[in-house]
Amino acid sequence: MDLDDFNQLTDFVFDQSTPESGDDETQEARPEKDDDATASGVHDVAQNSRIIRRRARKACVACHKRKVRCDVMSRGNTCTNCRLDGIICVIRAGKRVRLNPPEPVDNVPVYHTAEISGTNPSLEDLPRTVSPFASTGDKGRGPSNSFASGINPFTNYASNSNLHPDMIYTYFDFLEAETLSHIAPEDFKFLEYKGCFHLPARPLLDDLVKEYFLHVHPVLPIIDEKAFWEMYFPPEGGGKRSGHRKIPLFVFRAMLFVSCGFISDLTVRQLGFQSNIEARTCFYRRAKLLHDFDTTSDSIALSQGTLLLTYYSSEREAMSNTSWLRLSIQFANAANVSMYHQDFTLSAEEKLLRKRLWWCIILRDRILPLGVRRCIQITGANFDFSQPRLCQKDLEPEFRCSCVYDTETKRDLAQVFLVQLDLAVELTDALSYVYPANGFRSFDKLDYNDVMSMPKKIEQCQDSLDAWHARFVEWVVPGEWSKKHKSVILYSGLTSIYFQSAKAALYQIESFMLQGDDTKMHDVRMKHLGSALHMSMSSISETIRAFIQLDIAKYLPVSAVAYLALPIILNSIDLQTLSVANSRAEGKRRQLRLLNEAMDLCQDRYTGAAVVKNVITKSVETARSEKNDIEGKSSLSSSLTRTSRVLEDWLDVFISSPVSFLRISFGIDMSLASGRYPTTEDLPRRLSSPGRLLPNKSIPLSLMPAIDSAATEANPDDEVTILEPTRNSYLDYFDFGQSQAETRSDTNSWSGKHVDKILEEVLGGGERFWEPDAGAS
């Protein structure tokens, strides 16, 4: 920004109609002579079409001597003129000095310097005062900035309690903005009125920045952390900053928006807000206004900022996250970001910047659609995924230059990010099949050959995901993983949730495709799919339980909200059918309580959680209606003589009436995708027919276990002891390919409660990678 643009900015800031242009009480205390003069001046301005500006209450020595306007009273200890001139700003004391300081007003909290600086502790105190994620920096091996070397650079700012709570962005020399001459004056004043050009003063700004690099940057490293700290911290000795790299105001605004979900309650109140949601919404609006009024034209900066804005959604703007993602991809394509590997005119730094951005977009284009059940936008048709992707070598310069994590933790977090990139590539074909670009009704347009070939395609996707999971499990060593940083455990657990959710989506779409098949293998396959789906949901619930126990669920990203919906709904369905005395009821109730606790923690910070909660409520009501209809029709059906019984859980619904279950699951998917619960006409035709609500087939007798009639007559209520199945893999504990002769000797009935018991044995008998080692304590 040149001097003319800056003068234009300050002219509007100190205009008479601007709230921050002066002190109303001082203006009212002026004598009538001044009022008359002011009135006359207003009349003259009206005639000459000039802007009238009020006189400042006090000016520094330099501005007073030069007889220029001074903003030291509203901008902090250094006025804009002195800062631009590089001189010390000195304020003369008044003639009348008050000897005794005024007593504080009752019931108003007074924050002393030590208390304020407590929110920005020294690096050694971070693990105890900031969050369970903050850790000690690498002393002696850190970067050139003093903070990473063990000295807290925030102390100088925290000790200054006279700073104005809001600072104009030009006060921070690490920020840049393009010329604003193209913005109409009334639009400029509107942006100023909305606070778009103002940022929190330090130390509040430091809190926001630290939370960004603690909880956002590890999973979306769109910028170089080392380069950021070099720009953010003032040069040692107070000299001028070397180089010309600065952070675009729009990008920095978007960074602050994402950080608002993780700041403490104290920081929220000091920022002037009542809750994280209020702060988050305000910062989002300010960043959005900077985008809407074209304050920057740099395509890469626009792509970075809009990518961060994909973390926002609300009831009124349910599709905003996908819209921002689409814009981010468009801006990236405008700058040929995806061609980073072919443009030889780029420097190594520019190439790495584009490489970072593009692969972060790809990852976001998988995690977001998988959660909200929408189609991906970057497919194999518009990008060659065999091109060199982001690797550990690209991220390695950050490892020793972080101000919030030590070197080992940074290396582990980078590995989690790279593992997620591998998963994103494997999800490309899977998500294209599960959530087509033309919506769920496009399944109606599939011909016979497409339907018959779909199971083979899904099987290939399953094999690719299983191969990825095998590599992931090898990396997650149970004994060593319990000693990892809690942030590493959090993002590793989230990676597992993404994987299990993708598997569950494939199970559902395969069961949907099988509904036109009336062969005997249909029932065998449905039984297998039901078991595998149950395993995926239980795995997600177990991971959330670990988050709650480790007290890290409060740091879940907003994307995790959508992944909680299906487990909560299925557990709610089970609790509606199980009696209080049932031995399984307490376990289901405890599991649902933990899931709801995680959802409540997200609801306190994210507006998008309300959308998911509405979906959950509507889905549970629909499930109750579907289940009652199934049981009512089942009691009247003579074809269910042996299998006519009360449905015990959602797994029974999946086996006995898969269409009814699919109506519920498709309703969840479509409501998350569109923001509204679908009607019967919105569902695919094979699910929308009321006649298909009836259980079209019972579980065949060939699949029912042989039960000893004598034993049944003697004590029909006794549960038959089940045999422990062969554990072939993590997701499949049953051999459903056995012949009838082989299964005839098995005297164990199969239902959801038996799967629960097996899960308890499998998950409870081994050491989980996220739990601490008992011997280490």
matplotlib code that plots the C-alpha trace (Angstrom):
import matplotlib.pyplot as plt

x = [0.0, 1.5, 1.3, -1.7, -3.7, -2.7, -3.8, -7.1, -7.6, -6.8, -9.1, -12.0, -11.0, -11.0, -14.1, -16.7, -19.2, -16.6, -17.2, -13.5, -12.7, -12.6, -14.0, -17.6, -17.3, -14.4, -16.4, -19.4, -17.1, -16.0, -17.3, -20.1, -17.6, -16.1, -19.6, -20.4, -17.2, -17.8, -21.3, -19.9, -17.2, -19.9, -21.7, -18.5, -17.8, -21.3, -20.6, -17.2, -18.0, -15.1, -14.9, -14.7, -12.5, -12.4, -9.4, -7.6, -7.5, -3.8, -0.9, 2.6, 5.6, 6.5, 3.0, 2.5, 5.6, 4.7, 1.1, -0.3, -3.1, -2.0, -3.8, -1.8, -4.8, -6.7, -3.8, -1.7, 1.7, 3.0, 1.0, 0.9, 3.1, 5.9, 5.7, 6.0, 8.9, 10.7, 11.0, 10.1, 6.7, 6.7, 3.7, 4.0, 2.4, -0.5, 0.0, -2.3, -1.1, -3.5, -1.5, -3.8, -5.1, -8.9, -10.3, -11.7, -15.5, -17.1, -18.1, -15.8, -12.9, -9.5, -6.8, -3.3, -0.3, 0.7, -2.8, -2.9, 0.5, -0.5, -2.5, 0.8, 3.2, 6.8, 7.5, 8.3, 4.9, 2.9, 1.9, 0.4, -1.3, -2.3, -3.7, -2.7, -1.3, 1.3, 4.8, 8.3, 10.3, 13.7, 16.2, 19.5, 18.2, 15.5, 15.2, 16.5, 13.4, 13.7, 10.5, 11.4, 14.8, 13.2, 12.6, 9.0, 8.8, 5.2, 6.3, 7.1, 3.6, 1.9, 3.6, 2.2, -1.3, -1.9, -2.4, -5.7, -7.8, -8.2, -5.4, -5.7, -3.9, -1.2, 0.1, 1.4, 4.2, 3.9, 0.6, 0.0, -3.1, -3.4, -4.4, -7.9, -8.6, -11.0, -13.3, -16.1, -15.9, -19.2, -18.0, -14.7, -16.5, -18.8, -15.8, -14.2, -17.4, -17.6, -14.1, -12.5, -9.4, -8.9, -7.2, -7.0, -3.9, -1.3, -1.4, -4.8, -3.6, -0.8, -3.4, -5.3, -2.1, -0.9, -4.2, -4.1, -0.7, -1.8, -5.0, -5.4, -2.0, -1.1, -3.9, -3.9, -0.4, -1.2, 1.6, 5.2, 5.2, 8.9, 8.4, 5.3, 7.2, 10.0, 7.4, 5.3, 8.0, 9.7, 13.4, 15.8, 17.2, 14.2, 15.7, 13.9, 12.6, 14.6, 12.9, 9.6, 7.4, 4.2, 0.9, -2.2, -4.8, -7.5, -5.5, -4.7, -8.3, -9.3, -6.6, -8.0, -11.5, -10.5, -8.6, -11.7, -13.0, -10.1, -9.4, -10.0, -13.1, -10.9, -9.6, -13.1, -14.2, -11.2, -12.0, -15.4, -17.5, -19.7, -18.9, -16.6, -19.5, -20.0, -16.3, -16.1, -19.1, -17.8, -14.4, -15.9, -18.1, -15.1, -13.1, -16.0, -16.5, -12.9, -13.4, -16.8, -15.4, -12.4, -9.7, -7.2, -6.6, -3.9, -5.3, -3.1, -4.0, -7.7, -7.4, -5.7, -8.2, -11.3, -9.9, -9.8, -13.4, -14.6, -14.6, -17.7, -21.3, -24.6, -28.3, -28.8, -25.7, -25.5, -23.8, -21.3, -18.4, -18.7, -19.1, -15.9, -14.1, -15.3, -14.0, -10.7, -10.3, -11.2, -8.7, -6.0, -6.7, -6.5, -3.0, -2.1, -1.4, -2.0, 0.8, 3.5, 5.4, 5.5, 6.2, 10.0, 9.9, 9.0, 11.5, 11.8, 9.9, 7.1, 6.8, 6.6, 4.0, 1.8, 2.4, 1.4, -1.8, -2.9, -2.5, -4.3, -7.1, -7.2, -7.3, -10.1, -11.9, -12.0, -12.6, -15.4, -17.5, -17.0, -18.6, -21.4, -22.1, -21.4, -19.5, -15.8, -14.6, -11.1, -11.2, -8.8, -10.3, -8.9, -5.7, -3.1, -2.7, 0.5, 2.3, 4.7, 2.7, 3.7, 6.3, 8.2, 11.1, 8.9, 7.7, 11.0, 12.1, 9.2, 10.2, 12.7, 11.1, 7.7, 6.7, 4.1, 5.4, 8.8, 10.7, 9.6, 5.9, 6.1, 7.6, 4.8, 2.1, 3.6, 3.5, -0.2, -0.8, 1.0, -0.9, -4.1, -3.0, -2.5, -6.0, -7.3, -5.9, -7.5, -10.8, -11.0, -12.8, -14.7, -16.4, -17.1, -19.2, -20.9, -21.7, -22.2, -21.9, -25.6, -27.0, -28.5, -31.3, -28.7, -28.7, -32.1, -30.4, -28.0, -28.8, -28.5, -24.9, -23.9, -25.7, -24.0, -20.6, -20.9, -20.1, -16.9, -15.9, -16.8, -14.7, -11.7, -12.2, -12.5, -9.2, -7.4, -8.7, -7.7, -4.2, -3.9, -5.2, -2.6, 0.1, -1.5, -1.7, 2.0, 2.8, 0.7, 2.6, 0.4, 3.1, 4.9, 1.8, 0.5, 3.6, 3.0, 1.8, -2.0, -2.3, -0.8, -3.3, -6.1, -5.3, -4.4, -7.8, -9.5, -7.8, -9.2, -12.6, -12.3, -11.3, -14.2, -16.7, -15.5, -15.9, -19.4, -20.4, -19.2, -21.1, -24.3, -24.0, -23.3, -26.3, -28.3, -27.2, -28.0, -31.7, -32.5, -30.9, -33.2, -30.7, -29.5, -26.2, -28.0, -28.8, -25.3, -23.8, -26.2, -25.3, -21.6, -22.3, -24.3, -21.5, -18.9, -21.0, -21.5, -17.7, -17.1, -19.7, -18.3, -14.8, -15.8, -17.6, -14.5, -12.3, -14.7, -14.6, -10.9, -11.0, -13.4, -11.2, -8.1, -9.9, -9.1, -12.6, -12.9, -10.3, -12.2, -12.4, -15.8, -15.5, -15.8, -19.4, -20.8, -19.0, -20.8, -24.3, -24.6, -23.2, -25.5, -28.5, -27.9, -27.2, -30.4, -32.4, -31.0, -31.9, -35.5, -35.9, -33.9, -35.5, -33.9, -33.2, -31.4, -27.7, -26.8, -28.8, -26.3, -23.4, -25.4, -26.5, -22.9, -21.7, -24.5, -23.6, -20.0, -21.0, -23.5, -20.8, -18.5, -21.4, -22.1, -18.5, -18.7, -22.0, -20.4, -17.9, -19.4, -22.6, -22.7, -23.4, -26.9, -27.6, -26.3, -28.4, -31.5, -30.7, -30.2, -33.5, -35.4, -33.7, -34.4, -38.1, -38.1, -36.4, -39.0, -41.8, -40.0, -39.3, -42.9, -44.1, -41.8, -42.9, -46.5, -46.4, -44.1, -46.6, -49.3, -47.0, -47.4, -44.1, -42.1, -43.2, -39.9, -38.2, -41.2, -39.8, -39.3, -36.5, -33.7, -31.5, -30.7, -28.7, -31.8, -33.5, -30.6, -30.9, -34.7, -35.6, -32.7, -34.8, -36.2, -32.7, -31.5, -34.3, -33.0, -29.4, -30.1, -32.3, -29.3, -27.0, -29.3, -30.2, -26.5, -25.8, -28.6, -29.3, -32.9, -34.5, -35.7, -39.2, -40.2, -40.0, -36.4, -35.2, -34.1, -37.1, -36.2, -36.4, -39.3, -42.0, -44.2, -44.6, -40.9, -41.3, -42.6, -40.0, -39.8, -38.0, -37.2, -33.9, -33.8, -33.9, -30.7, -29.0, -30.7, -28.7, -29.8, -31.3, -31.8, -35.5, -35.2, -33.0, -35.3, -38.3, -36.5, -35.4, -36.2, -34.9, -31.3, -28.8, -26.6, -22.9, -21.3, -18.0, -15.3, -15.0, -11.9, -10.3, -9.2, -8.9, -9.7, -13.1, -14.3, -14.5, -16.9, -16.4, -19.6, -18.4, -18.9, -21.2, -24.4, -22.8, -20.1, -22.5, -25.0, -23.0, -22.8, -25.4, -25.1, -27.8, -26.5, -27.7, -26.4, -26.0, -23.5, -21.5, -21.4, -20.0, -17.4, -16.5, -16.1, -13.8, -11.8, -11.5, -11.3, -8.7, -5.9, -4.0, -5.3, -2.8, -4.4, -4.5, -1.5, 0.6, -0.2, 3.3, 4.6, 2.7]
y = [0.0, 3.4, 6.6, 7.9, 4.8, 5.0, 8.7, 7.8, 5.1, 7.4, 10.1, 7.7, 6.3, 9.8, 11.0, 12.6, 9.8, 7.1, 5.7, 5.7, 9.3, 10.9, 11.3, 12.4, 13.7, 15.9, 17.2, 18.0, 19.8, 22.4, 26.0, 27.4, 29.3, 26.2, 24.8, 27.8, 27.5, 23.8, 24.6, 27.2, 24.8, 22.2, 24.7, 25.6, 21.9, 21.3, 24.1, 23.0, 19.2, 18.6, 16.2, 17.7, 16.0, 16.6, 17.6, 14.9, 15.2, 14.8, 14.6, 13.3, 15.7, 15.0, 15.5, 18.6, 20.1, 19.4, 20.4, 17.2, 15.0, 12.4, 9.1, 8.1, 8.0, 5.5, 3.5, 2.7, 3.9, 4.7, 6.8, 6.0, 8.9, 8.0, 4.4, 5.2, 7.6, 5.1, 7.5, 7.2, 8.4, 10.6, 11.9, 14.9, 14.6, 17.0, 20.0, 18.6, 15.2, 13.1, 11.9, 9.0, 6.5, 6.1, 3.2, 0.4, 0.1, -2.7, -5.9, -5.1, -7.5, -5.9, -7.9, -7.1, -7.5, -10.8, -12.2, -11.1, -12.4, -15.7, -16.4, -16.3, -18.2, -19.0, -22.0, -24.1, -23.4, -24.2, -27.8, -26.7, -23.5, -23.4, -26.8, -30.4, -30.0, -27.4, -28.8, -27.7, -26.3, -27.6, -25.5, -25.1, -26.4, -23.8, -21.2, -17.7, -16.3, -16.0, -17.7, -21.1, -20.8, -20.7, -17.0, -15.8, -12.9, -12.2, -10.9, -7.4, -7.1, -8.7, -6.3, -3.3, -2.9, 0.5, -0.9, -0.2, -3.4, -3.1, -2.0, -1.0, -3.6, -1.2, -1.2, -4.8, -4.7, -8.4, -7.8, -6.5, -5.3, -4.2, -0.7, 0.0, 2.9, 0.7, 0.4, 3.0, 5.4, 4.2, 0.6, 1.5, 3.1, 0.1, -2.3, 0.0, 0.1, -3.7, -3.9, -5.6, -3.4, -3.8, -6.7, -7.6, -6.2, -8.4, -10.5, -11.5, -11.8, -14.1, -16.4, -16.7, -17.3, -20.0, -21.8, -21.8, -23.6, -25.9, -27.2, -26.2, -26.1, -29.8, -31.0, -28.2, -26.7, -24.3, -21.9, -22.5, -22.2, -21.3, -18.4, -17.3, -16.9, -15.0, -12.6, -12.4, -11.7, -8.3, -8.4, -8.7, -5.3, -3.4, -3.1, -3.2, -6.6, -8.2, -9.4, -8.4, -11.4, -10.5, -12.2, -11.0, -9.5, -11.7, -14.9, -13.8, -12.9, -16.4, -17.9, -16.0, -17.2, -20.8, -20.2, -18.9, -22.4, -23.2, -20.1, -20.1, -18.5, -15.8, -14.9, -14.9, -12.4, -10.2, -10.0, -8.7, -11.8, -14.1, -17.4, -19.1, -19.3, -15.5, -14.8, -17.3, -15.9, -12.3, -13.2, -15.2, -12.3, -9.9, -12.3, -12.9, -9.1, -8.7, -11.4, -10.0, -6.5, -7.7, -6.4, -8.7, -10.0, -12.5, -15.9, -17.9, -15.8, -16.0, -19.8, -20.1, -17.9, -19.5, -22.9, -21.9, -20.6, -24.1, -24.7, -22.6, -23.7, -22.8, -23.6, -20.7, -21.5, -25.3, -25.4, -22.6, -25.0, -26.7, -23.3, -22.0, -25.2, -24.7, -21.2, -22.3, -24.8, -22.2, -19.6, -22.4, -23.3, -19.6, -19.6, -23.0, -24.4, -27.9, -27.5, -27.1, -30.1, -28.8, -25.1, -24.8, -21.0, -21.2, -20.9, -23.7, -21.6, -20.8, -24.4, -25.7, -23.1, -24.3, -27.9, -27.3, -25.5, -28.1, -31.1, -29.4, -28.7, -32.3, -33.5, -31.0, -32.2, -35.7, -35.0, -32.5, -34.5, -37.8, -36.1, -34.2, -36.8, -34.7, -35.3, -34.6, -31.9, -33.1, -36.5, -38.5, -36.8, -33.4, -34.3, -37.0, -38.4, -40.1, -36.8, -36.2, -35.4, -33.5, -35.5, -35.3, -33.6, -30.7, -30.3, -30.9, -27.3, -26.7, -29.4, -27.3, -24.0, -24.4, -22.2, -24.6, -28.1, -29.8, -31.4, -34.9, -34.0, -32.0, -35.0, -37.2, -34.7, -34.4, -38.2, -38.2, -35.5, -37.5, -40.7, -38.7, -37.7, -41.3, -42.0, -39.1, -40.6, -44.0, -42.3, -40.8, -43.6, -44.7, -41.3, -41.0, -44.2, -43.5, -39.8, -39.2, -35.8, -35.7, -36.6, -39.7, -39.8, -40.6, -44.2, -44.5, -44.0, -46.9, -49.7, -53.4, -53.6, -50.7, -52.3, -55.6, -54.1, -51.9, -54.6, -55.4, -51.7, -51.4, -54.5, -52.9, -49.8, -52.0, -53.7, -50.4, -49.1, -52.3, -52.1, -48.5, -49.5, -52.3, -49.7, -47.4, -50.1, -50.9, -47.3, -47.1, -49.3, -49.8, -49.8, -46.7, -44.8, -44.3, -42.1, -39.8, -36.3, -35.9, -34.0, -36.9, -39.3, -36.9, -36.7, -40.4, -41.2, -38.8, -40.6, -43.9, -42.3, -41.2, -44.7, -46.4, -43.9, -44.5, -48.3, -47.8, -45.8, -48.5, -51.1, -49.1, -48.5, -52.2, -53.2, -50.8, -52.3, -55.8, -55.0, -56.1, -59.5, -62.3, -65.1, -67.0, -65.3, -62.0, -62.9, -64.3, -61.0, -58.9, -60.7, -60.0, -56.3, -55.9, -57.3, -55.2, -52.0, -52.8, -53.1, -49.7, -48.0, -49.6, -48.6, -44.9, -45.0, -46.5, -43.8, -41.1, -42.7, -42.5, -38.8, -38.2, -40.1, -38.2, -34.9, -34.0, -34.2, -30.4, -30.0, -31.9, -30.0, -28.9, -31.7, -34.3, -33.2, -34.9, -38.1, -38.4, -38.4, -42.0, -43.6, -41.5, -42.3, -46.1, -46.1, -44.1, -46.7, -49.5, -47.8, -47.3, -51.0, -52.4, -52.7, -51.2, -54.6, -55.8, -56.4, -54.6, -51.4, -50.0, -50.4, -48.8, -46.0, -45.3, -45.4, -42.9, -40.7, -40.4, -39.6, -37.0, -35.4, -35.1, -33.6, -31.1, -30.0, -29.3, -27.5, -25.1, -24.0, -24.6, -23.3, -26.3, -28.7, -27.5, -28.7, -32.2, -32.3, -31.5, -34.3, -36.7, -35.8, -36.2, -39.4, -41.0, -40.1, -41.7, -44.8, -45.2, -45.0, -47.5, -49.9, -49.9, -50.4, -53.4, -55.0, -54.4, -56.0, -58.8, -59.9, -60.3, -62.1, -65.9, -66.3, -65.2, -68.1, -68.8, -65.4, -63.4, -61.6, -58.1, -56.4, -55.9, -53.4, -51.6, -54.7, -56.8, -54.1, -54.2, -58.0, -58.5, -55.4, -53.8, -51.4, -49.8, -49.4, -47.9, -45.4, -44.2, -44.1, -42.4, -39.9, -39.1, -38.8, -36.6, -34.3, -33.7, -33.1, -30.6, -29.2, -30.4, -33.8, -35.5, -36.5, -39.9, -38.4, -37.4, -40.9, -43.3, -45.1, -48.5, -47.0, -44.6, -47.2, -47.7, -51.4, -51.9, -50.9, -54.4, -57.0, -58.6, -61.6, -63.3, -64.6, -68.0, -71.1, -72.2, -69.3, -69.9, -72.1, -75.6, -75.4, -78.4, -78.6, -80.4, -77.7, -75.1, -76.6, -77.0, -73.5, -71.3, -68.1, -69.3, -67.8, -70.2, -69.7, -68.5, -69.8, -67.3, -66.7, -66.9, -63.4, -63.1, -59.3, -56.2, -55.7, -59.2, -61.8, -64.2, -66.7, -66.3, -68.4, -71.7, -74.3, -75.4, -78.6, -76.7, -74.3, -77.0, -77.9, -74.3, -74.0, -70.2, -67.8, -64.6, -61.2, -57.8, -58.5, -61.3, -58.9, -56.6, -59.3, -60.2, -56.5, -56.3, -59.3, -58.0, -54.4, -55.0, -57.8, -55.9, -52.7, -49.7, -47.4, -44.3, -45.5, -45.0, -48.0, -49.2, -50.2, -46.8, -44.9]
z = [0.0, -1.0, 1.0, -1.0, -0.2, 3.4, 3.6, 2.0, 4.6, 7.5, 6.1, 6.3, 9.7, 11.3, 9.5, 11.7, 11.1, 12.0, 15.5, 16.3, 15.1, 18.5, 22.0, 22.2, 25.8, 24.8, 21.9, 24.1, 26.7, 24.1, 24.6, 22.5, 20.5, 19.2, 18.5, 16.5, 14.6, 14.0, 12.7, 10.5, 9.3, 8.5, 6.5, 4.6, 4.0, 2.7, 0.2, -0.7, -0.6, 1.7, 4.6, 8.1, 10.6, 14.3, 16.2, 18.2, 22.0, 22.2, 19.8, 20.2, 20.2, 16.5, 15.2, 17.3, 16.0, 12.4, 13.0, 11.5, 12.7, 15.2, 16.0, 19.1, 21.4, 19.3, 17.8, 20.8, 22.0, 18.5, 16.1, 12.5, 11.4, 13.8, 12.9, 9.2, 9.8, 12.0, 15.0, 18.6, 19.5, 22.6, 24.4, 26.7, 30.1, 30.9, 33.1, 35.8, 36.9, 39.0, 42.0, 43.1, 40.5, 40.4, 42.3, 40.1, 39.7, 41.7, 39.8, 36.9, 36.5, 36.4, 34.5, 35.6, 33.4, 34.9, 34.4, 30.7, 30.0, 31.6, 28.5, 26.6, 28.9, 28.2, 26.1, 29.1, 30.6, 27.4, 28.3, 31.6, 30.7, 27.1, 26.1, 26.3, 22.8, 23.5, 24.0, 24.7, 21.8, 20.7, 22.6, 20.9, 17.6, 16.9, 14.2, 14.3, 16.0, 19.7, 20.7, 19.2, 20.9, 24.3, 24.7, 24.6, 22.2, 23.2, 26.6, 25.3, 24.0, 26.9, 29.3, 27.6, 28.9, 27.3, 23.8, 22.1, 22.0, 18.2, 15.9, 12.3, 10.1, 8.9, 12.5, 11.8, 9.3, 8.5, 6.7, 3.2, 1.3, -2.3, -3.3, -2.3, -4.7, -6.7, -3.7, -3.6, -0.6, 0.8, 0.5, 2.2, 5.1, 5.4, 5.6, 8.2, 10.2, 10.2, 11.5, 8.5, 8.6, 12.4, 14.2, 17.9, 19.6, 21.1, 23.2, 22.0, 18.5, 19.7, 21.2, 18.0, 16.0, 18.4, 18.3, 14.5, 14.4, 17.2, 15.7, 12.1, 10.5, 11.3, 9.0, 6.5, 6.1, 3.3, 4.4, 5.5, 9.3, 9.4, 6.9, 8.9, 12.2, 10.5, 9.2, 12.3, 14.9, 14.8, 13.9, 16.7, 17.9, 16.4, 13.0, 9.7, 8.4, 5.7, 2.6, 1.1, 2.1, 3.8, 4.6, 2.7, 5.0, 3.6, 4.3, 7.8, 8.4, 7.4, 9.7, 12.7, 11.8, 12.0, 15.2, 17.0, 17.6, 19.9, 21.9, 25.7, 27.3, 28.8, 25.3, 24.0, 26.6, 26.2, 22.5, 23.4, 22.6, 24.7, 23.1, 20.6, 18.1, 18.3, 17.8, 15.0, 13.2, 13.5, 12.2, 9.4, 8.3, 8.2, 6.1, 3.8, 3.3, 2.3, -0.3, -1.5, -1.9, -4.0, -1.6, -3.2, -6.7, -6.0, -7.1, -4.7, -1.7, -2.7, -3.0, 0.4, 2.1, 0.6, 1.5, 5.1, 4.9, 4.0, 7.8, 8.1, 7.7, 9.4, 9.2, 6.8, 4.8, 4.8, 1.4, 2.1, 2.8, -0.6, -2.3, -0.7, -1.8, -5.3, -5.3, -3.9, -6.7, -9.3, -7.9, -7.8, -11.4, -12.4, -11.1, -12.6, -9.1, -10.2, -12.8, -10.2, -11.5, -15.1, -14.8, -14.9, -14.7, -11.0, -8.2, -5.7, -3.1, -5.5, -6.7, -3.1, -2.3, -5.1, -4.2, -0.6, -1.7, -4.3, -2.1, 0.8, -1.6, -2.6, 1.1, 1.9, -1.2, 0.3, 4.0, 3.5, 0.9, 2.8, 5.9, 4.2, 1.6, -1.5, -4.7, -5.0, -7.4, -8.2, -10.0, -12.1, -15.1, -14.2, -12.4, -12.7, -9.1, -10.1, -10.0, -7.2, -4.1, -1.0, 1.0, 4.3, 2.6, 1.7, 5.3, 7.0, 7.3, 9.6, 12.1, 14.0, 13.5, 15.2, 18.1, 19.4, 18.9, 19.4, 16.6, 17.2, 17.4, 14.3, 12.5, 13.8, 12.8, 9.3, 9.0, 9.9, 7.3, 4.6, 5.6, 5.1, 1.7, 0.8, 2.0, 0.0, -3.2, -2.4, -1.8, -5.2, -7.0, -3.9, -3.4, -7.1, -6.9, -3.5, -4.0, -7.8, -9.2, -10.4, -7.0, -5.5, -8.0, -10.7, -9.4, -11.2, -14.5, -14.1, -16.6, -15.9, -16.9, -14.6, -11.7, -12.2, -12.6, -9.5, -6.9, -8.7, -8.6, -5.0, -4.2, -5.8, -3.7, -0.6, -1.4, -2.0, 1.3, 3.2, 1.7, 2.9, 6.4, 6.6, 6.1, 8.6, 11.2, 10.7, 11.4, 14.5, 16.9, 20.0, 22.7, 21.4, 20.3, 23.8, 24.5, 21.6, 21.9, 22.3, 19.1, 17.2, 18.9, 18.0, 14.3, 14.0, 15.5, 13.1, 10.2, 11.5, 11.6, 8.0, 6.9, 8.8, 7.5, 3.9, 4.4, 5.9, 2.9, 0.5, 2.5, 2.2, -1.5, -2.2, -0.2, -2.2, -5.4, -4.2, -3.7, -7.2, -6.6, -5.2, -5.3, -2.3, -2.3, -1.7, 1.9, 2.5, 1.3, 3.2, 6.4, 5.7, 4.9, 8.1, 10.2, 8.6, 8.9, 12.6, 13.0, 11.4, 13.6, 16.7, 15.8, 15.4, 18.7, 20.4, 19.0, 20.2, 23.6, 23.7, 22.8, 25.7, 28.1, 27.0, 27.2, 23.6, 22.1, 22.6, 19.8, 17.2, 13.9, 12.5, 9.9, 12.6, 13.4, 10.3, 11.0, 14.4, 12.9, 11.8, 15.0, 17.2, 15.1, 15.1, 18.9, 19.4, 17.4, 19.5, 22.8, 21.7, 21.3, 24.2, 27.6, 30.6, 32.1, 28.9, 29.6, 26.3, 27.2, 29.6, 27.2, 24.4, 26.7, 27.8, 24.2, 23.2, 26.1, 25.0, 21.4, 22.5, 24.8, 21.8, 19.8, 22.6, 22.7, 19.0, 19.3, 21.7, 19.0, 15.6, 14.0, 11.7, 14.6, 14.8, 11.2, 12.1, 15.3, 13.3, 10.9, 13.9, 15.4, 12.2, 11.3, 14.7, 14.3, 10.8, 12.1, 14.8, 12.2, 9.9, 12.7, 13.9, 10.4, 9.9, 13.2, 12.5, 9.0, 10.2, 12.9, 10.2, 7.7, 7.7, 5.8, 8.9, 11.1, 12.5, 12.2, 13.5, 16.5, 17.9, 16.2, 18.7, 17.0, 13.7, 12.6, 12.6, 10.5, 8.1, 7.7, 7.7, 5.8, 4.1, 2.1, 5.3, 6.6, 3.4, 3.5, 6.8, 5.8, 2.4, 4.3, 6.5, 3.5, 1.5, 4.4, 5.2, 1.5, 1.0, 4.4, 4.5, 5.2, 1.9, 1.1, -0.3, -3.9, -3.4, -2.7, -5.5, -7.0, -5.6, -2.1, -2.6, -3.3, -0.2, -1.1, -0.5, 3.1, 3.8, 4.7, 1.3, 2.5, 5.9, 6.9, 5.0, 7.1, 5.6, 7.3, 10.6, 13.1, 13.9, 17.4, 19.6, 20.1, 23.4, 24.8, 23.5, 25.2, 28.4, 28.7, 25.7, 27.3, 27.8, 25.5, 23.6, 24.2, 21.0, 19.7, 19.1, 15.4, 13.3, 13.2, 9.6, 9.6, 11.7, 10.0, 9.3, 12.1, 10.4, 7.7, 5.7, 2.8, 4.6, 3.1, 4.7, 5.9, 7.6, 9.4, 10.4, 13.5, 14.6, 17.4, 17.7, 16.5, 14.8, 15.8, 16.7, 20.4, 19.6, 17.4, 20.4, 22.6, 20.1, 19.8, 23.5, 23.5, 20.5, 21.5, 25.2, 25.1, 23.3, 23.9, 22.0, 20.3, 21.9, 25.5, 27.8, 28.7, 32.1, 32.8, 31.9, 34.5]

ax = plt.figure().add_subplot(projection="3d")
ax.plot(x, y, z, "-o")
ax.set_aspect("equal")
plt.show()
